Amino acid sequence: MFYVTYIFNHSLLYDIQFVIFNFNFNLNFFKHSNIIT
């Protein structure tokens, strides 16, 4: 049981980091595309 909750928490943290990374990447891309155009 502890192992399952550990895996779940770990994957949840990983998903949150992935979402934040994608958000930052898209934000930077949007800024650069605005500068270019």
mmCIF entry with sequence, helices, sheets and N, C-alpha, C, O atoms, coordinates in Angstrom:
data_MODEL
# 
_entry.id   MODEL 
# 
_entity.id                         1 
_entity.type                       polymer 
_entity.pdbx_number_of_molecules   1 
# 
_entity_poly.entity_id                      1 
_entity_poly.type                           'polypeptide(L)' 
_entity_poly.nstd_linkage                   no 
_entity_poly.nstd_monomer                   no 
_entity_poly.pdbx_seq_one_letter_code       MFYVTYIFNHSLLYDIQFVIFNFNFNLNFFKHSNIIT 
_entity_poly.pdbx_seq_one_letter_code_can   MFYVTYIFNHSLLYDIQFVIFNFNFNLNFFKHSNIIT 
_entity_poly.pdbx_strand_id                 A 
# 
loop_
_entity_poly_seq.entity_id 
_entity_poly_seq.num 
_entity_poly_seq.mon_id 
_entity_poly_seq.hetero 
1 1  MET n 
1 2  PHE n 
1 3  TYR n 
1 4  VAL n 
1 5  THR n 
1 6  TYR n 
1 7  ILE n 
1 8  PHE n 
1 9  ASN n 
1 10 HIS n 
1 11 SER n 
1 12 LEU n 
1 13 LEU n 
1 14 TYR n 
1 15 ASP n 
1 16 ILE n 
1 17 GLN n 
1 18 PHE n 
1 19 VAL n 
1 20 ILE n 
1 21 PHE n 
1 22 ASN n 
1 23 PHE n 
1 24 ASN n 
1 25 PHE n 
1 26 ASN n 
1 27 LEU n 
1 28 ASN n 
1 29 PHE n 
1 30 PHE n 
1 31 LYS n 
1 32 HIS n 
1 33 SER n 
1 34 ASN n 
1 35 ILE n 
1 36 ILE n 
1 37 THR n 
# 
_struct_asym.id          A 
_struct_asym.entity_id   1 
# 
_struct_conf.conf_type_id            HELX_P 
_struct_conf.id                      HELX_P1 
_struct_conf.pdbx_PDB_helix_id       AA1 
_struct_conf.beg_label_comp_id       PHE 
_struct_conf.beg_label_asym_id       A 
_struct_conf.beg_label_seq_id        2 
_struct_conf.pdbx_beg_PDB_ins_code   ? 
_struct_conf.end_label_comp_id       ILE 
_struct_conf.end_label_asym_id       A 
_struct_conf.end_label_seq_id        36 
_struct_conf.pdbx_end_PDB_ins_code   ? 
_struct_conf.beg_auth_comp_id        PHE 
_struct_conf.beg_auth_asym_id        A 
_struct_conf.beg_auth_seq_id         2 
_struct_conf.end_auth_comp_id        ILE 
_struct_conf.end_auth_asym_id        A 
_struct_conf.end_auth_seq_id         36 
_struct_conf.pdbx_PDB_helix_class    1 
_struct_conf.details                 ? 
_struct_conf.pdbx_PDB_helix_length   35 
# 
_struct_conf_type.id          HELX_P 
_struct_conf_type.criteria    ? 
_struct_conf_type.reference   ? 
# 
loop_
_atom_site.group_PDB 
_atom_site.id 
_atom_site.type_symbol 
_atom_site.label_atom_id 
_atom_site.label_alt_id 
_atom_site.label_comp_id 
_atom_site.label_asym_id 
_atom_site.label_entity_id 
_atom_site.label_seq_id 
_atom_site.pdbx_PDB_ins_code 
_atom_site.Cartn_x 
_atom_site.Cartn_y 
_atom_site.Cartn_z 
_atom_site.occupancy 
_atom_site.B_iso_or_equiv 
_atom_site.pdbx_formal_charge 
_atom_site.auth_seq_id 
_atom_site.auth_comp_id 
_atom_site.auth_asym_id 
_atom_site.auth_atom_id 
_atom_site.pdbx_PDB_model_num 
ATOM 1   N N  . MET A 1 1  ? 0.845 -1.202 0.000   1.00 0.00 ? 1  MET A N  1 
ATOM 2   C CA . MET A 1 1  ? 0.000 0.000  0.000   1.00 0.00 ? 1  MET A CA 1 
ATOM 3   C C  . MET A 1 1  ? 0.882 1.254  0.000   1.00 0.00 ? 1  MET A C  1 
ATOM 4   O O  . MET A 1 1  ? 0.653 2.197  -0.758  1.00 0.00 ? 1  MET A O  1 
ATOM 5   N N  . PHE A 1 2  ? 1.860 1.236  0.843   1.00 0.00 ? 2  PHE A N  1 
ATOM 6   C CA . PHE A 1 2  ? 2.766 2.383  0.894   1.00 0.00 ? 2  PHE A CA 1 
ATOM 7   C C  . PHE A 1 2  ? 3.486 2.566  -0.443  1.00 0.00 ? 2  PHE A C  1 
ATOM 8   O O  . PHE A 1 2  ? 3.709 3.689  -0.895  1.00 0.00 ? 2  PHE A O  1 
ATOM 9   N N  . TYR A 1 3  ? 3.840 1.451  -1.060  1.00 0.00 ? 3  TYR A N  1 
ATOM 10  C CA . TYR A 1 3  ? 4.548 1.500  -2.337  1.00 0.00 ? 3  TYR A CA 1 
ATOM 11  C C  . TYR A 1 3  ? 3.661 2.118  -3.418  1.00 0.00 ? 3  TYR A C  1 
ATOM 12  O O  . TYR A 1 3  ? 4.125 2.918  -4.230  1.00 0.00 ? 3  TYR A O  1 
ATOM 13  N N  . VAL A 1 4  ? 2.397 1.744  -3.421  1.00 0.00 ? 4  VAL A N  1 
ATOM 14  C CA . VAL A 1 4  ? 1.462 2.264  -4.418  1.00 0.00 ? 4  VAL A CA 1 
ATOM 15  C C  . VAL A 1 4  ? 1.268 3.771  -4.236  1.00 0.00 ? 4  VAL A C  1 
ATOM 16  O O  . VAL A 1 4  ? 1.266 4.516  -5.215  1.00 0.00 ? 4  VAL A O  1 
ATOM 17  N N  . THR A 1 5  ? 1.108 4.216  -3.009  1.00 0.00 ? 5  THR A N  1 
ATOM 18  C CA . THR A 1 5  ? 0.927 5.648  -2.773  1.00 0.00 ? 5  THR A CA 1 
ATOM 19  C C  . THR A 1 5  ? 2.201 6.412  -3.128  1.00 0.00 ? 5  THR A C  1 
ATOM 20  O O  . THR A 1 5  ? 2.137 7.545  -3.605  1.00 0.00 ? 5  THR A O  1 
ATOM 21  N N  . TYR A 1 6  ? 3.359 5.788  -2.892  1.00 0.00 ? 6  TYR A N  1 
ATOM 22  C CA . TYR A 1 6  ? 4.612 6.443  -3.247  1.00 0.00 ? 6  TYR A CA 1 
ATOM 23  C C  . TYR A 1 6  ? 4.699 6.626  -4.765  1.00 0.00 ? 6  TYR A C  1 
ATOM 24  O O  . TYR A 1 6  ? 5.067 7.700  -5.240  1.00 0.00 ? 6  TYR A O  1 
ATOM 25  N N  . ILE A 1 7  ? 4.364 5.590  -5.518  1.00 0.00 ? 7  ILE A N  1 
ATOM 26  C CA . ILE A 1 7  ? 4.384 5.677  -6.982  1.00 0.00 ? 7  ILE A CA 1 
ATOM 27  C C  . ILE A 1 7  ? 3.391 6.733  -7.461  1.00 0.00 ? 7  ILE A C  1 
ATOM 28  O O  . ILE A 1 7  ? 3.687 7.514  -8.366  1.00 0.00 ? 7  ILE A O  1 
ATOM 29  N N  . PHE A 1 8  ? 2.227 6.745  -6.853  1.00 0.00 ? 8  PHE A N  1 
ATOM 30  C CA . PHE A 1 8  ? 1.201 7.715  -7.257  1.00 0.00 ? 8  PHE A CA 1 
ATOM 31  C C  . PHE A 1 8  ? 1.667 9.140  -6.992  1.00 0.00 ? 8  PHE A C  1 
ATOM 32  O O  . PHE A 1 8  ? 1.532 10.010 -7.851  1.00 0.00 ? 8  PHE A O  1 
ATOM 33  N N  . ASN A 1 9  ? 2.212 9.378  -5.814  1.00 0.00 ? 9  ASN A N  1 
ATOM 34  C CA . ASN A 1 9  ? 2.689 10.724 -5.493  1.00 0.00 ? 9  ASN A CA 1 
ATOM 35  C C  . ASN A 1 9  ? 3.838 11.128 -6.404  1.00 0.00 ? 9  ASN A C  1 
ATOM 36  O O  . ASN A 1 9  ? 3.925 12.274 -6.845  1.00 0.00 ? 9  ASN A O  1 
ATOM 37  N N  . HIS A 1 10 ? 4.705 10.185 -6.676  1.00 0.00 ? 10 HIS A N  1 
ATOM 38  C CA . HIS A 1 10 ? 5.851 10.497 -7.524  1.00 0.00 ? 10 HIS A CA 1 
ATOM 39  C C  . HIS A 1 10 ? 5.391 10.856 -8.935  1.00 0.00 ? 10 HIS A C  1 
ATOM 40  O O  . HIS A 1 10 ? 5.868 11.828 -9.520  1.00 0.00 ? 10 HIS A O  1 
ATOM 41  N N  . SER A 1 11 ? 4.477 10.079 -9.470  1.00 0.00 ? 11 SER A N  1 
ATOM 42  C CA . SER A 1 11 ? 3.987 10.363 -10.820 1.00 0.00 ? 11 SER A CA 1 
ATOM 43  C C  . SER A 1 11 ? 3.202 11.668 -10.846 1.00 0.00 ? 11 SER A C  1 
ATOM 44  O O  . SER A 1 11 ? 3.246 12.404 -11.831 1.00 0.00 ? 11 SER A O  1 
ATOM 45  N N  . LEU A 1 12 ? 2.484 11.954 -9.766  1.00 0.00 ? 12 LEU A N  1 
ATOM 46  C CA . LEU A 1 12 ? 1.723 13.201 -9.703  1.00 0.00 ? 12 LEU A CA 1 
ATOM 47  C C  . LEU A 1 12 ? 2.677 14.390 -9.713  1.00 0.00 ? 12 LEU A C  1 
ATOM 48  O O  . LEU A 1 12 ? 2.443 15.366 -10.425 1.00 0.00 ? 12 LEU A O  1 
ATOM 49  N N  . LEU A 1 13 ? 3.739 14.315 -8.937  1.00 0.00 ? 13 LEU A N  1 
ATOM 50  C CA . LEU A 1 13 ? 4.727 15.387 -8.943  1.00 0.00 ? 13 LEU A CA 1 
ATOM 51  C C  . LEU A 1 13 ? 5.372 15.520 -10.320 1.00 0.00 ? 13 LEU A C  1 
ATOM 52  O O  . LEU A 1 13 ? 5.626 16.627 -10.795 1.00 0.00 ? 13 LEU A O  1 
ATOM 53  N N  . TYR A 1 14 ? 5.630 14.387 -10.948 1.00 0.00 ? 14 TYR A N  1 
ATOM 54  C CA . TYR A 1 14 ? 6.241 14.419 -12.270 1.00 0.00 ? 14 TYR A CA 1 
ATOM 55  C C  . TYR A 1 14 ? 5.303 15.085 -13.279 1.00 0.00 ? 14 TYR A C  1 
ATOM 56  O O  . TYR A 1 14 ? 5.742 15.879 -14.111 1.00 0.00 ? 14 TYR A O  1 
ATOM 57  N N  . ASP A 1 15 ? 4.022 14.760 -13.201 1.00 0.00 ? 15 ASP A N  1 
ATOM 58  C CA . ASP A 1 15 ? 3.044 15.368 -14.113 1.00 0.00 ? 15 ASP A CA 1 
ATOM 59  C C  . ASP A 1 15 ? 2.959 16.872 -13.899 1.00 0.00 ? 15 ASP A C  1 
ATOM 60  O O  . ASP A 1 15 ? 2.860 17.637 -14.859 1.00 0.00 ? 15 ASP A O  1 
ATOM 61  N N  . ILE A 1 16 ? 2.997 17.295 -12.641 1.00 0.00 ? 16 ILE A N  1 
ATOM 62  C CA . ILE A 1 16 ? 2.928 18.729 -12.358 1.00 0.00 ? 16 ILE A CA 1 
ATOM 63  C C  . ILE A 1 16 ? 4.159 19.437 -12.924 1.00 0.00 ? 16 ILE A C  1 
ATOM 64  O O  . ILE A 1 16 ? 4.048 20.510 -13.517 1.00 0.00 ? 16 ILE A O  1 
ATOM 65  N N  . GLN A 1 17 ? 5.320 18.836 -12.741 1.00 0.00 ? 17 GLN A N  1 
ATOM 66  C CA . GLN A 1 17 ? 6.540 19.437 -13.285 1.00 0.00 ? 17 GLN A CA 1 
ATOM 67  C C  . GLN A 1 17 ? 6.475 19.508 -14.799 1.00 0.00 ? 17 GLN A C  1 
ATOM 68  O O  . GLN A 1 17 ? 6.913 20.487 -15.404 1.00 0.00 ? 17 GLN A O  1 
ATOM 69  N N  . PHE A 1 18 ? 5.924 18.457 -15.413 1.00 0.00 ? 18 PHE A N  1 
ATOM 70  C CA . PHE A 1 18 ? 5.819 18.421 -16.875 1.00 0.00 ? 18 PHE A CA 1 
ATOM 71  C C  . PHE A 1 18 ? 4.888 19.519 -17.375 1.00 0.00 ? 18 PHE A C  1 
ATOM 72  O O  . PHE A 1 18 ? 5.179 20.179 -18.373 1.00 0.00 ? 18 PHE A O  1 
ATOM 73  N N  . VAL A 1 19 ? 3.775 19.712 -16.686 1.00 0.00 ? 19 VAL A N  1 
ATOM 74  C CA . VAL A 1 19 ? 2.815 20.753 -17.078 1.00 0.00 ? 19 VAL A CA 1 
ATOM 75  C C  . VAL A 1 19 ? 3.447 22.133 -16.927 1.00 0.00 ? 19 VAL A C  1 
ATOM 76  O O  . VAL A 1 19 ? 3.297 22.988 -17.800 1.00 0.00 ? 19 VAL A O  1 
ATOM 77  N N  . ILE A 1 20 ? 4.155 22.348 -15.819 1.00 0.00 ? 20 ILE A N  1 
ATOM 78  C CA . ILE A 1 20 ? 4.807 23.649 -15.609 1.00 0.00 ? 20 ILE A CA 1 
ATOM 79  C C  . ILE A 1 20 ? 5.873 23.887 -16.680 1.00 0.00 ? 20 ILE A C  1 
ATOM 80  O O  . ILE A 1 20 ? 6.013 24.998 -17.191 1.00 0.00 ? 20 ILE A O  1 
ATOM 81  N N  . PHE A 1 21 ? 6.619 22.836 -17.013 1.00 0.00 ? 21 PHE A N  1 
ATOM 82  C CA . PHE A 1 21 ? 7.652 22.969 -18.041 1.00 0.00 ? 21 PHE A CA 1 
ATOM 83  C C  . PHE A 1 21 ? 7.024 23.320 -19.391 1.00 0.00 ? 21 PHE A C  1 
ATOM 84  O O  . PHE A 1 21 ? 7.515 24.205 -20.092 1.00 0.00 ? 21 PHE A O  1 
ATOM 85  N N  . ASN A 1 22 ? 5.955 22.638 -19.752 1.00 0.00 ? 22 ASN A N  1 
ATOM 86  C CA . ASN A 1 22 ? 5.288 22.925 -21.024 1.00 0.00 ? 22 ASN A CA 1 
ATOM 87  C C  . ASN A 1 22 ? 4.707 24.333 -21.031 1.00 0.00 ? 22 ASN A C  1 
ATOM 88  O O  . ASN A 1 22 ? 4.741 25.017 -22.054 1.00 0.00 ? 22 ASN A O  1 
ATOM 89  N N  . PHE A 1 23 ? 4.181 24.761 -19.905 1.00 0.00 ? 23 PHE A N  1 
ATOM 90  C CA . PHE A 1 23 ? 3.621 26.108 -19.823 1.00 0.00 ? 23 PHE A CA 1 
ATOM 91  C C  . PHE A 1 23 ? 4.713 27.157 -20.033 1.00 0.00 ? 23 PHE A C  1 
ATOM 92  O O  . PHE A 1 23 ? 4.518 28.123 -20.772 1.00 0.00 ? 23 PHE A O  1 
ATOM 93  N N  . ASN A 1 24 ? 5.851 26.966 -19.388 1.00 0.00 ? 24 ASN A N  1 
ATOM 94  C CA . ASN A 1 24 ? 6.963 27.905 -19.551 1.00 0.00 ? 24 ASN A CA 1 
ATOM 95  C C  . ASN A 1 24 ? 7.488 27.890 -20.973 1.00 0.00 ? 24 ASN A C  1 
ATOM 96  O O  . ASN A 1 24 ? 7.815 28.935 -21.536 1.00 0.00 ? 24 ASN A O  1 
ATOM 97  N N  . PHE A 1 25 ? 7.567 26.688 -21.556 1.00 0.00 ? 25 PHE A N  1 
ATOM 98  C CA . PHE A 1 25 ? 8.061 26.570 -22.927 1.00 0.00 ? 25 PHE A CA 1 
ATOM 99  C C  . PHE A 1 25 ? 7.130 27.279 -23.896 1.00 0.00 ? 25 PHE A C  1 
ATOM 100 O O  . PHE A 1 25 ? 7.591 28.005 -24.777 1.00 0.00 ? 25 PHE A O  1 
ATOM 101 N N  . ASN A 1 26 ? 5.842 27.082 -23.747 1.00 0.00 ? 26 ASN A N  1 
ATOM 102 C CA . ASN A 1 26 ? 4.869 27.740 -24.622 1.00 0.00 ? 26 ASN A CA 1 
ATOM 103 C C  . ASN A 1 26 ? 4.892 29.249 -24.425 1.00 0.00 ? 26 ASN A C  1 
ATOM 104 O O  . ASN A 1 26 ? 4.738 30.005 -25.385 1.00 0.00 ? 26 ASN A O  1 
ATOM 105 N N  . LEU A 1 27 ? 5.083 29.686 -23.194 1.00 0.00 ? 27 LEU A N  1 
ATOM 106 C CA . LEU A 1 27 ? 5.125 31.113 -22.917 1.00 0.00 ? 27 LEU A CA 1 
ATOM 107 C C  . LEU A 1 27 ? 6.344 31.743 -23.594 1.00 0.00 ? 27 LEU A C  1 
ATOM 108 O O  . LEU A 1 27 ? 6.244 32.817 -24.188 1.00 0.00 ? 27 LEU A O  1 
ATOM 109 N N  . ASN A 1 28 ? 7.489 31.074 -23.502 1.00 0.00 ? 28 ASN A N  1 
ATOM 110 C CA . ASN A 1 28 ? 8.691 31.590 -24.161 1.00 0.00 ? 28 ASN A CA 1 
ATOM 111 C C  . ASN A 1 28 ? 8.537 31.588 -25.668 1.00 0.00 ? 28 ASN A C  1 
ATOM 112 O O  . ASN A 1 28 ? 8.953 32.532 -26.341 1.00 0.00 ? 28 ASN A O  1 
ATOM 113 N N  . PHE A 1 29 ? 7.948 30.544 -26.195 1.00 0.00 ? 29 PHE A N  1 
ATOM 114 C CA . PHE A 1 29 ? 7.737 30.470 -27.644 1.00 0.00 ? 29 PHE A CA 1 
ATOM 115 C C  . PHE A 1 29 ? 6.810 31.591 -28.106 1.00 0.00 ? 29 PHE A C  1 
ATOM 116 O O  . PHE A 1 29 ? 7.027 32.195 -29.156 1.00 0.00 ? 29 PHE A O  1 
ATOM 117 N N  . PHE A 1 30 ? 5.783 31.859 -27.317 1.00 0.00 ? 30 PHE A N  1 
ATOM 118 C CA . PHE A 1 30 ? 4.847 32.930 -27.660 1.00 0.00 ? 30 PHE A CA 1 
ATOM 119 C C  . PHE A 1 30 ? 5.544 34.286 -27.641 1.00 0.00 ? 30 PHE A C  1 
ATOM 120 O O  . PHE A 1 30 ? 5.306 35.118 -28.516 1.00 0.00 ? 30 PHE A O  1 
ATOM 121 N N  . LYS A 1 31 ? 6.391 34.510 -26.665 1.00 0.00 ? 31 LYS A N  1 
ATOM 122 C CA . LYS A 1 31 ? 7.135 35.768 -26.597 1.00 0.00 ? 31 LYS A CA 1 
ATOM 123 C C  . LYS A 1 31 ? 8.041 35.926 -27.815 1.00 0.00 ? 31 LYS A C  1 
ATOM 124 O O  . LYS A 1 31 ? 8.079 36.987 -28.437 1.00 0.00 ? 31 LYS A O  1 
ATOM 125 N N  . HIS A 1 32 ? 8.769 34.859 -28.149 1.00 0.00 ? 32 HIS A N  1 
ATOM 126 C CA . HIS A 1 32 ? 9.685 34.936 -29.285 1.00 0.00 ? 32 HIS A CA 1 
ATOM 127 C C  . HIS A 1 32 ? 8.930 35.139 -30.592 1.00 0.00 ? 32 HIS A C  1 
ATOM 128 O O  . HIS A 1 32 ? 9.369 35.897 -31.458 1.00 0.00 ? 32 HIS A O  1 
ATOM 129 N N  . SER A 1 33 ? 7.813 34.471 -30.731 1.00 0.00 ? 33 SER A N  1 
ATOM 130 C CA . SER A 1 33 ? 7.031 34.641 -31.963 1.00 0.00 ? 33 SER A CA 1 
ATOM 131 C C  . SER A 1 33 ? 6.465 36.055 -32.046 1.00 0.00 ? 33 SER A C  1 
ATOM 132 O O  . SER A 1 33 ? 6.318 36.599 -33.140 1.00 0.00 ? 33 SER A O  1 
ATOM 133 N N  . ASN A 1 34 ? 6.150 36.648 -30.911 1.00 0.00 ? 34 ASN A N  1 
ATOM 134 C CA . ASN A 1 34 ? 5.675 38.026 -30.926 1.00 0.00 ? 34 ASN A CA 1 
ATOM 135 C C  . ASN A 1 34 ? 6.809 38.985 -31.303 1.00 0.00 ? 34 ASN A C  1 
ATOM 136 O O  . ASN A 1 34 ? 6.598 39.970 -32.010 1.00 0.00 ? 34 ASN A O  1 
ATOM 137 N N  . ILE A 1 35 ? 7.994 38.680 -30.825 1.00 0.00 ? 35 ILE A N  1 
ATOM 138 C CA . ILE A 1 35 ? 9.139 39.536 -31.156 1.00 0.00 ? 35 ILE A CA 1 
ATOM 139 C C  . ILE A 1 35 ? 9.452 39.437 -32.639 1.00 0.00 ? 35 ILE A C  1 
ATOM 140 O O  . ILE A 1 35 ? 9.779 40.437 -33.278 1.00 0.00 ? 35 ILE A O  1 
ATOM 141 N N  . ILE A 1 36 ? 9.353 38.230 -33.187 1.00 0.00 ? 36 ILE A N  1 
ATOM 142 C CA . ILE A 1 36 ? 9.676 38.014 -34.602 1.00 0.00 ? 36 ILE A CA 1 
ATOM 143 C C  . ILE A 1 36 ? 8.664 38.734 -35.491 1.00 0.00 ? 36 ILE A C  1 
ATOM 144 O O  . ILE A 1 36 ? 9.048 39.400 -36.452 1.00 0.00 ? 36 ILE A O  1 
ATOM 145 N N  . THR A 1 37 ? 7.400 38.608 -35.184 1.00 0.00 ? 37 THR A N  1 
ATOM 146 C CA . THR A 1 37 ? 6.379 39.202 -36.058 1.00 0.00 ? 37 THR A CA 1 
ATOM 147 C C  . THR A 1 37 ? 6.235 40.698 -35.834 1.00 0.00 ? 37 THR A C  1 
ATOM 148 O O  . THR A 1 37 ? 5.418 41.345 -36.490 1.00 0.00 ? 37 THR A O  1 
# 
